[in-house]
Amino acid sequence: MLANSSTPASGFGVKTIRPSFMVDPEVMAGLAYGMLQGAFILSRVEGNPRLMSEHLRQFRRYLEVVFGVEQTGARARRAGA
């Protein structure tokens, strides 16, 4: 399967990026939902609001790996790439 495709999506000039391996959208949505709920609960229980942003950042990195998106600019510097 193609990792990237430069086919415009819906005529808005947005690139369609296909995952580098098969992904079930419903499972991916459940994973995101569970991660958000867990991060929210941990953040509240531990009294650390940064936990939420750390979990979101890590999930974004996971999505970038799945969809073959490379980090550039300031995001890459913050991630240590």
Buried (B, 14 or more C-beta within 10 A) or exposed (E): EEEBEEEEEEEEEEEEBBBBEEBEEEEBEEBBEEBBEEBEEBBEEEEEEEBBEEBBEEBBBBBBEBBBBEBEEEBEEEEEE
